[in-house]
Amino acid sequence: MPTAHSAALSFRSAVDADVLELVALVESAYRGDASRAGWTTEADFLDGQRTDPDGVRAVIAQPDSVLLVVERAGELIACCQLEHRGDHVYFGMFAVRPGLQGGGLGKEIMAEAERRARETWDAKEMRMTVVNVREELIAYYVRRGYERTGELSPFPYGDERFGVPLRDDLAFELLVKAL
């Protein structure tokens, strides 16, 4: 018997008409007080925006990339970006509405994203970067088969398109999963 979460999930590519709703979703999942309703909040170490309409439009328009919209009963509840980069696919802009987090949606969405990466681009590997201080989130991805590489890239301090850091020790860690 299907679960309430899995029975009615639908996936489609984002279009320009989705931009404002996608920005609101991503912001609600990561920034500000609304994000505290879920467990993916970054509000304790990053202020400001996570994305903006121009950033989302750029992802939608990018060749060899798809911004997946996840809906249930016609309501936009999650999204994620898949970007083909040679021998792998980059997984990013993953957001689930805060009030729906913790119910297994993320696991289902990631499985669909990985399936699409294999079938669409014959990808052998999925990669993502996670802010290094997000130990709970990194552990979540490790439970789903991603490996910590220890490879860090700098956080873009001074570029408020990515937020306003509240700490001086932020970096991105690369996580990798064989597909």
Secondary structure, 3 states (H helix, E strand, C coil): CCCHHHHCEEEEECCHHHHHHHHHHHHHHHCCHHHHHCCCCCCCCEECCCCCHHHHHHHHHCCCEEEEEEEECCEEEEEEEEEEECCEEEEEEEEECHHHCCCCHHHHHHHHHHHHHHHHHCCCEEEEEEECCCHHHHHHHHHCCCEEEEEEEECCCCCHHHCEECCCCCEEEEEEEEC
